[in-house]
């Protein structure tokens, strides 16, 4: 009797196993490629940045070897001028932050001379500012070390939330 | 009553076999 019952159960197990559907073919994983948005075509003197056209700053190397970059500080989001006299220039390098300078006297200091070493000049509201390029790591010893990489970006402070907007500027190292 | 229990056990065995067969087929497909 017991053997009959066990045989029936085992037979039901085998019958259920043979009745199960075959595995469906596994669909290949969908490949999603994220393409960067097409840069807008910008008029002469401007370049695409964050989906908008922003002015291309002039960049020159002075006769004394200093790097003079004329930068108009603007809002990276809408291209409007920054509402107050505050802007920072940073290198594009990600390994270390170099604070090139700024134009907000009393906060971090103000560098009025350009030479010797590297420096940049930028204009805001018709006032030309001259800044020396200094190594941020020297803080607060006096920002005495010029840096050789003049590729900079402009960080503008446009609202009370802090430094939020970024603009790239490609400068040339001597 | 006994037949009812035996029928339930048989159905349970069939279900276990069906599930095992499905699992085995998927595993073989994944191993390929």
N, CA and C atoms of all chains as a GROMACS GRO file, in nm:
protein
  618
    1UNK      N    1   0.083  -0.121   0.000
    1UNK     CA    2   0.000   0.000   0.000
    1UNK      C    3   0.087   0.126   0.000
    2UNK      N    4   0.188   0.121   0.089
    2UNK     CA    5   0.277   0.238   0.097
    2UNK      C    6   0.354   0.256  -0.034
    3UNK      N    7   0.397   0.141  -0.089
    3UNK     CA    8   0.471   0.151  -0.215
    3UNK      C    9   0.384   0.208  -0.326
    4UNK      N   10   0.257   0.173  -0.325
    4UNK     CA   11   0.166   0.225  -0.427
    4UNK      C   12   0.151   0.377  -0.413
    5UNK      N   13   0.137   0.421  -0.287
    5UNK     CA   14   0.123   0.565  -0.265
    5UNK      C   15   0.250   0.639  -0.307
    6UNK      N   16   0.367   0.590  -0.264
    6UNK     CA   17   0.492   0.655  -0.302
    6UNK      C   18   0.514   0.653  -0.454
    7UNK      N   19   0.475   0.545  -0.514
    7UNK     CA   20   0.488   0.536  -0.660
    7UNK      C   21   0.398   0.637  -0.728
    8UNK      N   22   0.279   0.657  -0.673
    8UNK     CA   23   0.186   0.754  -0.733
    8UNK      C   24   0.242   0.895  -0.718
    9UNK      N   25   0.296   0.924  -0.599
    9UNK     CA   26   0.354   1.058  -0.578
    9UNK      C   27   0.473   1.082  -0.670
   10UNK      N   28   0.560   0.983  -0.682
   10UNK     CA   29   0.676   1.000  -0.768
   10UNK      C   30   0.635   1.013  -0.914
   11UNK      N   31   0.531   0.938  -0.950
   11UNK     CA   32   0.481   0.950  -1.086
   11UNK      C   33   0.422   1.087  -1.113
   12UNK      N   34   0.354   1.140  -1.012
   12UNK     CA   35   0.300   1.276  -1.028
   12UNK      C   36   0.412   1.377  -1.040
   13UNK      N   37   0.519   1.356  -0.963
   13UNK     CA   38   0.634   1.447  -0.970
   13UNK      C   39   0.697   1.445  -1.110
   14UNK      N   40   0.718   1.325  -1.163
   14UNK     CA   41   0.776   1.313  -1.297
   14UNK      C   42   0.684   1.372  -1.403
   15UNK      N   43   0.556   1.350  -1.386
   15UNK     CA   44   0.461   1.403  -1.484
   15UNK      C   45   0.459   1.556  -1.482
   16UNK      N   46   0.464   1.611  -1.360
   16UNK     CA   47   0.468   1.758  -1.350
   16UNK      C   48   0.596   1.814  -1.407
   17UNK      N   49   0.709   1.742  -1.384
   17UNK     CA   50   0.837   1.791  -1.436
   17UNK      C   51   0.837   1.790  -1.588
   18UNK      N   52   0.780   1.686  -1.648
   18UNK     CA   53   0.778   1.679  -1.794
   18UNK      C   54   0.676   1.776  -1.854
   19UNK      N   55   0.581   1.820  -1.771
   19UNK     CA   56   0.479   1.912  -1.821
   19UNK      C   57   0.520   2.058  -1.812
   20UNK      N   58   0.631   2.086  -1.744
   20UNK     CA   59   0.671   2.226  -1.726
   20UNK      C   60   0.716   2.283  -1.859
   21UNK      N   61   0.688   2.410  -1.881
   21UNK     CA   62   0.722   2.471  -2.010
   21UNK      C   63   0.873   2.490  -2.022
   22UNK      N   64   0.924   2.486  -2.144
   22UNK     CA   65   1.066   2.513  -2.162
   22UNK      C   66   1.097   2.659  -2.130
   23UNK      N   67   1.221   2.684  -2.096
   23UNK     CA   68   1.262   2.820  -2.063
   23UNK      C   69   1.252   2.910  -2.185
   24UNK      N   70   1.196   3.026  -2.164
   24UNK     CA   71   1.186   3.121  -2.274
   24UNK      C   72   1.324   3.176  -2.307
   25UNK      N   73   1.341   3.204  -2.432
   25UNK     CA   74   1.470   3.260  -2.474
   25UNK      C   75   1.494   3.392  -2.403
   26UNK      N   76   1.612   3.401  -2.346
   26UNK     CA   77   1.645   3.523  -2.272
   26UNK      C   78   1.673   3.638  -2.369
   27UNK      N   79   1.598   3.743  -2.351
   27UNK     CA   80   1.619   3.860  -2.438
   27UNK      C   81   1.751   3.927  -2.404
   28UNK      N   82   1.824   3.970  -2.503
   28UNK     CA   83   1.950   4.040  -2.473
   28UNK      C   84   1.922   4.167  -2.396
   29UNK      N   85   2.013   4.205  -2.309
   29UNK     CA   86   1.990   4.329  -2.232
   29UNK      C   87   1.987   4.450  -2.323
   30UNK      N   88   1.895   4.536  -2.291
   30UNK     CA   89   1.883   4.657  -2.371
   30UNK      C   90   2.006   4.746  -2.352
   31UNK      N   91   2.059   4.793  -2.458
   31UNK     CA   92   2.176   4.880  -2.454
   31UNK      C   93   2.128   5.024  -2.469
   32UNK      N   94   2.149   5.098  -2.367
   32UNK     CA   95   2.107   5.238  -2.367
   32UNK      C   96   2.230   5.325  -2.382
   33UNK      N   97   2.234   5.399  -2.484
   33UNK     CA   98   2.346   5.488  -2.507
   33UNK      C   99   2.302   5.631  -2.481
   34UNK      N  100   2.370   5.693  -2.389
   34UNK     CA  101   2.340   5.832  -2.358
   34UNK      C  102   2.432   5.920  -2.441
   35UNK      N  103   2.374   5.989  -2.529
   35UNK     CA  104   2.451   6.079  -2.613
   35UNK      C  105   2.445   6.220  -2.556
   36UNK      N  106   2.556   6.289  -2.560
   36UNK     CA  107   2.552   6.428  -2.512
   36UNK      C  108   2.464   6.511  -2.603
   37UNK      N  109   2.398   6.609  -2.546
   37UNK     CA  110   2.314   6.694  -2.630
   37UNK      C  111   2.397   6.768  -2.733
   38UNK      N  112   2.338   6.787  -2.845
   38UNK     CA  113   2.410   6.857  -2.950
   38UNK      C  114   2.434   7.001  -2.908
   39UNK      N  115   2.556   7.044  -2.922
   39UNK     CA  116   2.581   7.184  -2.883
   39UNK      C  117   2.510   7.277  -2.979
   40UNK      N  118   2.459   7.384  -2.928
   40UNK     CA  119   2.393   7.480  -3.017
   40UNK      C  120   2.496   7.548  -3.105
   41UNK      N  121   2.451   7.587  -3.219
   41UNK     CA  122   2.540   7.664  -3.306
   41UNK      C  123   2.540   7.807  -3.256
   42UNK      N  124   2.658   7.854  -3.225
   42UNK     CA  125   2.671   7.985  -3.165
   42UNK      C  126   2.729   8.083  -3.266
   43UNK      N  127   2.694   8.208  -3.254
   43UNK     CA  128   2.752   8.310  -3.342
   43UNK      C  129   2.900   8.328  -3.313
   44UNK      N  130   2.964   8.402  -3.399
   44UNK     CA  131   3.107   8.426  -3.384
   44UNK      C  132   3.134   8.495  -3.251
   45UNK      N  133   3.241   8.451  -3.186
   45UNK     CA  134   3.276   8.511  -3.058
   45UNK      C  135   3.211   8.446  -2.940
   46UNK      N  136   3.128   8.344  -2.967
   46UNK     CA  137   3.063   8.275  -2.857
   46UNK      C  138   3.083   8.125  -2.873
   47UNK      N  139   3.067   8.056  -2.765
   47UNK     CA  140   3.083   7.911  -2.767
   47UNK      C  141   2.973   7.848  -2.684
   48UNK      N  142   2.937   7.722  -2.716
   48UNK     CA  143   2.831   7.657  -2.638
   48UNK      C  144   2.881   7.620  -2.499
   49UNK      N  145   2.798   7.640  -2.404
   49UNK     CA  146   2.830   7.603  -2.266
   49UNK      C  147   2.701   7.585  -2.191
   50UNK      N  148   2.679   7.464  -2.142
   50UNK     CA  149   2.559   7.432  -2.067
   50UNK      C  150   2.433   7.460  -2.148
   51UNK      N  151   2.441   7.429  -2.276
   51UNK     CA  152   2.326   7.444  -2.360
   51UNK      C  153   2.299   7.585  -2.406
   52UNK      N  154   2.384   7.676  -2.371
   52UNK     CA  155   2.366   7.815  -2.411
   52UNK      C  156   2.494   7.864  -2.478
   53UNK      N  157   2.486   7.978  -2.539
   53UNK     CA  158   2.602   8.040  -2.601
   53UNK      C  159   2.658   8.146  -2.506
   54UNK      N  160   2.786   8.134  -2.480
   54UNK     CA  161   2.850   8.230  -2.390
   54UNK      C  162   2.968   8.291  -2.464
   55UNK      N  163   3.005   8.412  -2.429
   55UNK     CA  164   3.118   8.476  -2.496
   55UNK      C  165   3.248   8.399  -2.472
   56UNK      N  166   3.332   8.400  -2.572
   56UNK     CA  167   3.465   8.340  -2.559
   56UNK      C  168   3.560   8.448  -2.509
   57UNK      N  169   3.617   8.428  -2.391
   57UNK     CA  170   3.708   8.529  -2.340
   57UNK      C  171   3.837   8.533  -2.421
   58UNK      N  172   3.895   8.649  -2.428
   58UNK     CA  173   4.025   8.662  -2.490
   58UNK      C  174   4.130   8.608  -2.396
   59UNK      N  175   4.232   8.553  -2.451
   59UNK     CA  176   4.340   8.499  -2.368
   59UNK      C  177   4.470   8.529  -2.437
   60UNK      N  178   4.558   8.596  -2.369
   60UNK     CA  179   4.686   8.632  -2.428
   60UNK      C  180   4.795   8.608  -2.325
   61UNK      N  181   4.915   8.591  -2.373
   61UNK     CA  182   5.032   8.580  -2.288
   61UNK      C  183   5.110   8.710  -2.304
   62UNK      N  184   5.133   8.778  -2.196
   62UNK     CA  185   5.201   8.906  -2.202
   62UNK      C  186   5.349   8.887  -2.232
   63UNK      N  187   5.414   8.998  -2.266
   63UNK     CA  188   5.556   8.992  -2.299
   63UNK      C  189   5.639   8.944  -2.181
   64UNK      N  190   5.598   8.974  -2.063
   64UNK     CA  191   5.677   8.933  -1.947
   64UNK      C  192   5.647   8.789  -1.904
   65UNK      N  193   5.570   8.718  -1.984
   65UNK     CA  194   5.540   8.579  -1.954
   65UNK      C  195   5.415   8.558  -1.873
   66UNK      N  196   5.359   8.664  -1.825
   66UNK     CA  197   5.237   8.648  -1.748
   66UNK      C  198   5.120   8.620  -1.842
   67UNK      N  199   5.023   8.555  -1.789
   67UNK     CA  200   4.905   8.522  -1.868
   67UNK      C  201   4.797   8.622  -1.836
   68UNK      N  202   4.759   8.695  -1.933
   68UNK     CA  203   4.655   8.794  -1.911
   68UNK      C  204   4.528   8.746  -1.981
   69UNK      N  205   4.431   8.722  -1.905
   69UNK     CA  206   4.305   8.673  -1.958
   69UNK      C  207   4.199   8.778  -1.931
   70UNK      N  208   4.140   8.825  -2.036
   70UNK     CA  209   4.034   8.922  -2.022
   70UNK      C  210   3.902   8.845  -2.015
   71UNK      N  211   3.838   8.853  -1.905
   71UNK     CA  212   3.718   8.774  -1.882
   71UNK      C  213   3.604   8.867  -1.842
   72UNK      N  214   3.497   8.853  -1.910
   72UNK     CA  215   3.375   8.917  -1.863
   72UNK      C  216   3.302   8.816  -1.776
   73UNK      N  217   3.276   8.852  -1.655
   73UNK     CA  218   3.207   8.759  -1.566
   73UNK      C  219   3.058   8.757  -1.601
   74UNK      N  220   3.011   8.638  -1.623
   74UNK     CA  221   2.870   8.626  -1.661
   74UNK      C  222   2.810   8.506  -1.592
   75UNK      N  223   2.679   8.502  -1.597
   75UNK     CA  224   2.605   8.391  -1.539
   75UNK      C  225   2.608   8.274  -1.636
   76UNK      N  226   2.652   8.160  -1.588
   76UNK     CA  227   2.662   8.044  -1.677
   76UNK      C  228   2.526   7.992  -1.719
   77UNK      N  229   2.425   8.028  -1.647
   77UNK     CA  230   2.293   7.972  -1.677
   77UNK      C  231   2.222   8.048  -1.789
   78UNK      N  232   2.227   8.178  -1.782
   78UNK     CA  233   2.152   8.253  -1.882
   78UNK      C  234   2.239   8.354  -1.957
   79UNK      N  235   2.367   8.358  -1.926
   79UNK     CA  236   2.455   8.446  -1.999
   79UNK      C  237   2.451   8.591  -1.953
   80UNK      N  238   2.374   8.620  -1.852
   80UNK     CA  239   2.364   8.758  -1.806
   80UNK      C  240   2.487   8.792  -1.721
   81UNK      N  241   2.520   8.920  -1.713
   81UNK     CA  242   2.634   8.960  -1.629
   81UNK      C  243   2.605   8.926  -1.484
   82UNK      N  244   2.711   8.900  -1.411
   82UNK     CA  245   2.690   8.868  -1.270
   82UNK      C  246   2.642   8.994  -1.199
   83UNK      N  247   2.554   8.980  -1.103
   83UNK     CA  248   2.489   9.097  -1.045
   83UNK      C  249   2.578   9.175  -0.950
   84UNK      N  250   2.687   9.119  -0.909
   84UNK     CA  251   2.774   9.195  -0.820
   84UNK      C  252   2.918   9.160  -0.853
   85UNK      N  253   3.004   9.236  -0.795
   85UNK     CA  254   3.143   9.229  -0.833
   85UNK      C  255   3.212   9.115  -0.759
   86UNK      N  256   3.189   8.999  -0.806
   86UNK     CA  257   3.251   8.885  -0.741
   86UNK      C  258   3.267   8.772  -0.841
   87UNK      N  259   3.385   8.727  -0.861
   87UNK     CA  260   3.409   8.616  -0.952
   87UNK      C  261   3.540   8.550  -0.914
   88UNK      N  262   3.546   8.424  -0.944
   88UNK     CA  263   3.665   8.348  -0.911
   88UNK      C  264   3.715   8.278  -1.037
   89UNK      N  265   3.842   8.268  -1.047
   89UNK     CA  266   3.902   8.193  -1.157
   89UNK      C  267   3.973   8.072  -1.098
   90UNK      N  268   3.940   7.959  -1.153
   90UNK     CA  269   3.999   7.834  -1.108
   90UNK      C  270   4.059   7.761  -1.227
   91UNK      N  271   4.154   7.675  -1.198
   91UNK     CA  272   4.204   7.591  -1.305
   91UNK      C  273   4.105   7.480  -1.331
   92UNK      N  274   4.115   7.423  -1.450
   92UNK     CA  275   4.028   7.310  -1.485
   92UNK      C  276   4.082   7.180  -1.427
   93UNK      N  277   4.202   7.182  -1.374
   93UNK     CA  278   4.258   7.059  -1.321
   93UNK      C  279   4.176   7.013  -1.201
   94UNK      N  280   4.157   6.882  -1.194
   94UNK     CA  281   4.075   6.828  -1.087
   94UNK      C  282   4.158   6.773  -0.973
   95UNK      N  283   4.290   6.762  -0.995
   95UNK     CA  284   4.369   6.701  -0.889
   95UNK      C  285   4.389   6.797  -0.772
   96UNK      N  286   4.390   6.924  -0.802
   96UNK     CA  287   4.408   7.021  -0.696
   96UNK      C  288   4.341   7.149  -0.739
   97UNK      N  289   4.286   7.216  -0.646
   97UNK     CA  290   4.221   7.343  -0.676
   97UNK      C  291   4.322   7.456  -0.667
   98UNK      N  292   4.329   7.528  -0.772
   98UNK     CA  293   4.412   7.647  -0.772
   98UNK      C  294   4.319   7.768  -0.777
   99UNK      N  295   4.326   7.845  -0.678
   99UNK     CA  296   4.251   7.970  -0.683
   99UNK      C  297   4.338   8.072  -0.753
  100UNK      N  298   4.294   8.115  -0.866
  100UNK     CA  299   4.374   8.208  -0.944
  100UNK      C  300   4.358   8.350  -0.892
  101UNK      N  301   4.246   8.380  -0.845
  101UNK     CA  302   4.226   8.515  -0.795
  101UNK      C  303   4.080   8.547  -0.789
  102UNK      N  304   4.052   8.664  -0.750
  102UNK     CA  305   3.913   8.705  -0.739
  102UNK      C  306   3.908   8.856  -0.732
  103UNK      N  307   3.791   8.905  -0.726
  103UNK     CA  308   3.773   9.050  -0.725
  103UNK      C  309   3.673   9.089  -0.620
  104UNK      N  310   3.696   9.040  -0.504
  104UNK     CA  311   3.609   9.076  -0.394
  104UNK      C  312   3.697   9.114  -0.276
  105UNK      N  313   3.749   9.234  -0.276
  105UNK     CA  314   3.843   9.275  -0.172
  105UNK      C  315   3.783   9.257  -0.034
  106UNK      N  316   3.865   9.208   0.056
  106UNK     CA  317   3.822   9.192   0.192
  106UNK      C  318   3.778   9.052   0.225
  107UNK      N  319   3.755   8.970   0.126
  107UNK     CA  320   3.714   8.834   0.153
  107UNK      C  321   3.834   8.741   0.158
  108UNK      N  322   3.906   8.738   0.046
  108UNK     CA  323   4.026   8.657   0.043
  108UNK      C  324   4.150   8.741   0.013
  109UNK      N  325   4.131   8.869  -0.004
  109UNK     CA  326   4.242   8.954  -0.043
  109UNK      C  327   4.228   8.994  -0.188
  110UNK      N  328   4.310   9.083  -0.228
  110UNK     CA  329   4.299   9.135  -0.363
  110UNK      C  330   4.439   9.159  -0.417
  111UNK      N  331   4.461   9.113  -0.537
  111UNK     CA  332   4.592   9.125  -0.597
  111UNK      C  333   4.583   9.223  -0.714
  112UNK      N  334   4.650   9.331  -0.698
  112UNK     CA  335   4.636   9.436  -0.797
  112UNK      C  336   4.744   9.432  -0.904
  113UNK      N  337   4.854   9.367  -0.876
  113UNK     CA  338   4.962   9.366  -0.973
  113UNK      C  339   4.960   9.238  -1.055
  114UNK      N  340   5.019   9.246  -1.169
  114UNK     CA  341   5.016   9.133  -1.261
  114UNK      C  342   5.151   9.063  -1.265
  115UNK      N  343   5.257   9.137  -1.273
  115UNK     CA  344   5.388   9.077  -1.288
  115UNK      C  345   5.466   9.087  -1.157
  116UNK      N  346   5.560   9.002  -1.130
  116UNK     CA  347   5.603   8.892  -1.217
  116UNK      C  348   5.512   8.770  -1.202
  117UNK      N  349   5.538   8.671  -1.281
  117UNK     CA  350   5.460   8.549  -1.277
  117UNK      C  351   5.335   8.560  -1.362
  118UNK      N  352   5.250   8.469  -1.340
  118UNK     CA  353   5.128   8.464  -1.419
  118UNK      C  354   5.021   8.552  -1.357
  119UNK      N  355   4.935   8.592  -1.438
  119UNK     CA  356   4.826   8.674  -1.388
  119UNK      C  357   4.716   8.681  -1.491
  120UNK      N  358   4.613   8.741  -1.458
  120UNK     CA  359   4.504   8.759  -1.553
  120UNK      C  360   4.436   8.890  -1.526
  121UNK      N  361   4.372   8.934  -1.625
  121UNK     CA  362   4.298   9.058  -1.615
  121UNK      C  363   4.155   9.029  -1.657
  122UNK      N  364   4.066   9.077  -1.586
  122UNK     CA  365   3.927   9.059  -1.628
  122UNK      C  366   3.849   9.186  -1.600
  123UNK      N  367   3.747   9.202  -1.673
  123UNK     CA  368   3.671   9.326  -1.671
  123UNK      C  369   3.529   9.299  -1.625
  124UNK      N  370   3.483   9.384  -1.540
  124UNK     CA  371   3.344   9.372  -1.494
  124UNK      C  372   3.288   9.511  -1.475
  125UNK      N  373   3.178   9.532  -1.539
  125UNK     CA  374   3.112   9.662  -1.532
  125UNK      C  375   3.207   9.774  -1.569
  126UNK      N  376   3.288   9.747  -1.670
  126UNK     CA  377   3.378   9.849  -1.721
  126UNK      C  378   3.503   9.870  -1.640
  127UNK      N  379   3.518   9.798  -1.530
  127UNK     CA  380   3.636   9.812  -1.446
  127UNK      C  381   3.726   9.692  -1.469
  128UNK      N  382   3.849   9.720  -1.508
  128UNK     CA  383   3.941   9.611  -1.536
  128UNK      C  384   4.015   9.572  -1.408
  129UNK      N  385   4.012   9.444  -1.380
  129UNK     CA  386   4.078   9.392  -1.261
  129UNK      C  387   4.202   9.315  -1.303
  130UNK      N  388   4.306   9.331  -1.230
  130UNK     CA  389   4.430   9.256  -1.253
  130UNK      C  390   4.451   9.162  -1.135
  131UNK      N  391   4.467   9.039  -1.168
  131UNK     CA  392   4.484   8.939  -1.062
  131UNK      C  393   4.606   8.855  -1.089
  132UNK      N  394   4.676   8.821  -0.987
  132UNK     CA  395   4.787   8.729  -1.001
  132UNK      C  396   4.736   8.586  -0.986
  133UNK      N  397   4.804   8.497  -1.056
  133UNK     CA  398   4.768   8.356  -1.046
  133UNK      C  399   4.845   8.295  -0.930
  134UNK      N  400   4.773   8.247  -0.835
  134UNK     CA  401   4.837   8.198  -0.714
  134UNK      C  402   4.790   8.056  -0.684
  135UNK      N  403   4.871   7.989  -0.609
  135UNK     CA  404   4.840   7.853  -0.567
  135UNK      C  405   4.755   7.858  -0.441
  136UNK      N  406   4.638   7.798  -0.451
  136UNK     CA  407   4.547   7.802  -0.338
  136UNK      C  408   4.607   7.733  -0.215
  137UNK      N  409   4.697   7.638  -0.241
  137UNK     CA  410   4.752   7.564  -0.128
  137UNK      C  411   4.840   7.650  -0.040
  138UNK      N  412   4.877   7.769  -0.089
  138UNK     CA  413   4.961   7.857  -0.010
  138UNK      C  414   4.881   7.933   0.096
  139UNK      N  415   4.752   7.922   0.088
  139UNK     CA  416   4.669   7.993   0.184
  139UNK      C  417   4.697   7.946   0.327
  140UNK      N  418   4.710   8.033   0.425
  140UNK     CA  419   4.700   8.178   0.411
  140UNK      C  420   4.836   8.246   0.405
  141UNK      N  421   4.938   8.171   0.362
  141UNK     CA  422   5.072   8.226   0.366
  141UNK      C  423   5.088   8.347   0.275
  142UNK      N  424   5.004   8.362   0.178
  142UNK     CA  425   5.017   8.483   0.098
  142UNK      C  426   5.002   8.462  -0.050
  143UNK      N  427   4.965   8.343  -0.091
  143UNK     CA  428   4.938   8.321  -0.233
  143UNK      C  429   5.059   8.358  -0.316
  144UNK      N  430   5.172   8.301  -0.282
  144UNK     CA  431   5.296   8.345  -0.343
  144UNK      C  432   5.340   8.258  -0.461
  145UNK      N  433   5.278   8.144  -0.483
  145UNK     CA  434   5.330   8.053  -0.584
  145UNK      C  435   5.249   8.062  -0.712
  146UNK      N  436   5.310   8.117  -0.816
  146UNK     CA  437   5.238   8.117  -0.944
  146UNK      C  438   5.227   7.974  -0.997
  147UNK      N  439   5.129   7.947  -1.075
  147UNK     CA  440   5.111   7.814  -1.132
  147UNK      C  441   5.131   7.822  -1.282
  148UNK      N  442   5.160   7.707  -1.340
  148UNK     CA  443   5.194   7.704  -1.482
  148UNK      C  444   5.076   7.669  -1.570
  149UNK      N  445   4.976   7.615  -1.513
  149UNK     CA  446   4.860   7.574  -1.593
  149UNK      C  447   4.758   7.687  -1.590
  150UNK      N  448   4.741   7.748  -1.701
  150UNK     CA  449   4.656   7.867  -1.705
  150UNK      C  450   4.516   7.837  -1.756
  151UNK      N  451   4.489   7.709  -1.773
  151UNK     CA  452   4.352   7.676  -1.813
  151UNK      C  453   4.261   7.701  -1.695
  152UNK      N  454   4.171   7.787  -1.711
  152UNK     CA  455   4.093   7.833  -1.598
  152UNK      C  456   3.945   7.820  -1.628
  153UNK      N  457   3.870   7.825  -1.524
  153UNK     CA  458   3.728   7.844  -1.541
  153UNK      C  459   3.682   7.949  -1.442
  154UNK      N  460   3.578   8.012  -1.478
  154UNK     CA  461   3.526   8.121  -1.398
  154UNK      C  462   3.410   8.070  -1.316
  155UNK      N  463   3.417   8.094  -1.190
  155UNK     CA  464   3.308   8.057  -1.102
  155UNK      C  465   3.246   8.186  -1.051
  156UNK      N  466   3.125   8.207  -1.085
  156UNK     CA  467   3.060   8.330  -1.044
  156UNK      C  468   2.967   8.304  -0.928
  157UNK      N  469   2.957   8.402  -0.844
  157UNK     CA  470   2.864   8.393  -0.731
  157UNK      C  471   2.745   8.481  -0.765
  158UNK      N  472   2.636   8.419  -0.797
  158UNK     CA  473   2.524   8.495  -0.851
  158UNK      C  474   2.405   8.500  -0.757
  159UNK      N  475   2.407   8.426  -0.651
  159UNK     CA  476   2.293   8.431  -0.562
  159UNK      C  477   2.338   8.399  -0.421
  160UNK      N  478   2.246   8.398  -0.330
  160UNK     CA  479   2.280   8.380  -0.190
  160UNK      C  480   2.308   8.235  -0.155
  161UNK      N  481   2.286   8.145  -0.250
  161UNK     CA  482   2.307   8.004  -0.219
  161UNK      C  483   2.453   7.967  -0.229
  162UNK      N  484   2.536   8.054  -0.284
  162UNK     CA  485   2.677   8.022  -0.292
  162UNK      C  486   2.728   8.021  -0.433
  163UNK      N  487   2.840   7.957  -0.450
  163UNK     CA  488   2.906   7.954  -0.581
  163UNK      C  489   2.849   7.838  -0.659
  164UNK      N  490   2.768   7.869  -0.755
  164UNK     CA  491   2.694   7.763  -0.821
  164UNK      C  492   2.717   7.758  -0.971
  165UNK      N  493   2.758   7.864  -1.030
  165UNK     CA  494   2.765   7.868  -1.175
  165UNK      C  495   2.910   7.862  -1.221
  166UNK      N  496   2.931   7.788  -1.326
  166UNK     CA  497   3.066   7.766  -1.374
  166UNK      C  498   3.074   7.799  -1.522
  167UNK      N  499   3.183   7.858  -1.556
  167UNK     CA  500   3.208   7.888  -1.697
  167UNK      C  501   3.352   7.847  -1.726
  168UNK      N  502   3.371   7.779  -1.834
  168UNK     CA  503   3.506   7.736  -1.870
  168UNK      C  504   3.572   7.839  -1.960
  169UNK      N  505   3.698   7.852  -1.939
  169UNK     CA  506   3.778   7.938  -2.023
  169UNK      C  507   3.909   7.868  -2.048
  170UNK      N  508   3.942   7.850  -2.172
  170UNK     CA  509   4.066   7.781  -2.206
  170UNK      C  510   4.176   7.883  -2.225
  171UNK      N  511   4.267   7.886  -2.133
  171UNK     CA  512   4.382   7.971  -2.146
  171UNK      C  513   4.502   7.890  -2.192
  172UNK      N  514   4.606   7.958  -2.230
  172UNK     CA  515   4.725   7.890  -2.279
  172UNK      C  516   4.838   7.907  -2.177
  173UNK      N  517   4.898   7.795  -2.143
  173UNK     CA  518   5.015   7.802  -2.055
  173UNK      C  519   5.137   7.842  -2.138
  174UNK      N  520   5.226   7.919  -2.081
  174UNK     CA  521   5.344   7.961  -2.157
  174UNK      C  522   5.440   7.846  -2.177
  175UNK      N  523  -1.171   1.022   0.321
  175UNK     CA  524  -1.072   1.112   0.379
  175UNK      C  525  -0.930   1.076   0.334
  176UNK      N  526  -0.905   0.945   0.334
  176UNK     CA  527  -0.772   0.899   0.291
  176UNK      C  528  -0.748   0.931   0.144
  177UNK      N  529  -0.852   0.910   0.064
  177UNK     CA  530  -0.837   0.942  -0.078
  177UNK      C  531  -0.816   1.092  -0.099
  178UNK      N  532  -0.881   1.172  -0.017
  178UNK     CA  533  -0.865   1.318  -0.029
  178UNK      C  534  -0.720   1.359   0.000
  179UNK      N  535  -0.663   1.300   0.106
  179UNK     CA  536  -0.524   1.331   0.140
  179UNK      C  537  -0.429   1.283   0.030
  180UNK      N  538  -0.456   1.163  -0.018
  180UNK     CA  539  -0.369   1.110  -0.124
  180UNK      C  540  -0.378   1.195  -0.251
  181UNK      N  541  -0.499   1.244  -0.279
  181UNK     CA  542  -0.514   1.330  -0.397
  181UNK      C  543  -0.440   1.460  -0.380
  182UNK      N  544  -0.445   1.517  -0.257
  182UNK     CA  545  -0.372   1.642  -0.231
  182UNK      C  546  -0.223   1.622  -0.242
  183UNK      N  547  -0.173   1.512  -0.186
  183UNK     CA  548  -0.030   1.484  -0.194
  183UNK      C  549   0.013   1.462  -0.340
  184UNK      N  550  -0.071   1.399  -0.417
  184UNK     CA  551  -0.038   1.378  -0.557
  184UNK      C  552  -0.034   1.509  -0.633
  185UNK      N  553  -0.132   1.594  -0.604
  185UNK     CA  554  -0.130   1.725  -0.671
  185UNK      C  555  -0.008   1.805  -0.629
  186UNK      N  556   0.028   1.793  -0.499
  186UNK     CA  557   0.146   1.865  -0.451
  186UNK      C  558   0.273   1.811  -0.517
  187UNK      N  559   0.280   1.682  -0.534
  187UNK     CA  560   0.396   1.623  -0.602
  187UNK      C  561   0.402   1.670  -0.747
  188UNK      N  562   0.285   1.676  -0.811
  188UNK     CA  563   0.283   1.725  -0.949
  188UNK      C  564   0.332   1.870  -0.956
  189UNK      N  565   0.288   1.953  -0.859
  189UNK     CA  566   0.328   2.093  -0.860
  189UNK      C  567   0.479   2.108  -0.836
  190UNK      N  568   0.528   2.029  -0.741
  190UNK     CA  569   0.672   2.034  -0.714
  190UNK      C  570   0.751   1.991  -0.839
  191UNK      N  571   0.704   1.886  -0.903
  191UNK     CA  572   0.772   1.842  -1.025
  191UNK      C  573   0.765   1.947  -1.133
  192UNK      N  574   0.653   2.014  -1.145
  192UNK     CA  575   0.638   2.117  -1.248
  192UNK      C  576   0.734   2.234  -1.222
  193UNK      N  577   0.739   2.276  -1.095
  193UNK     CA  578   0.828   2.386  -1.060
  193UNK      C  579   0.975   2.346  -1.078
  194UNK      N  580   1.009   2.224  -1.040
  194UNK     CA  581   1.147   2.180  -1.055
  194UNK      C  582   1.185   2.173  -1.202
  195UNK      N  583   1.092   2.126  -1.283
  195UNK     CA  584   1.121   2.122  -1.427
  195UNK      C  585   1.142   2.260  -1.485
  196UNK      N  586   1.064   2.356  -1.441
  196UNK     CA  587   1.082   2.494  -1.487
  196UNK      C  588   1.216   2.551  -1.443
  197UNK      N  589   1.251   2.525  -1.317
  197UNK     CA  590   1.379   2.575  -1.265
  197UNK      C  591   1.496   2.511  -1.339
  198UNK      N  592   1.484   2.380  -1.364
  198UNK     CA  593   1.593   2.310  -1.430
  198UNK      C  594   1.613   2.359  -1.573
  199UNK      N  595   1.501   2.388  -1.641
  199UNK     CA  596   1.512   2.437  -1.779
  199UNK      C  597   1.576   2.576  -1.781
  200UNK      N  598   1.540   2.660  -1.687
  200UNK     CA  599   1.600   2.795  -1.682
  200UNK      C  600   1.749   2.788  -1.650
  201UNK      N  601   1.785   2.697  -1.557
  201UNK     CA  602   1.925   2.686  -1.522
  201UNK      C  603   2.007   2.639  -1.641
  202UNK      N  604   1.954   2.542  -1.715
  202UNK     CA  605   2.026   2.493  -1.833
  202UNK      C  606   2.039   2.603  -1.937
  203UNK      N  607   1.934   2.685  -1.950
  203UNK     CA  608   1.940   2.795  -2.047
  203UNK      C  609   2.043   2.898  -2.006
  204UNK      N  610   2.056   2.923  -1.877
  204UNK     CA  611   2.152   3.022  -1.830
  204UNK      C  612   2.294   2.971  -1.842
  205UNK      N  613   2.313   2.840  -1.831
  205UNK     CA  614   2.447   2.784  -1.840
  205UNK      C  615   2.500   2.781  -1.980
  206UNK      N  616   2.414   2.794  -2.079
  206UNK     CA  617   2.460   2.785  -2.218
  206UNK      C  618   2.542   2.907  -2.257
   0.00000   0.00000   0.00000
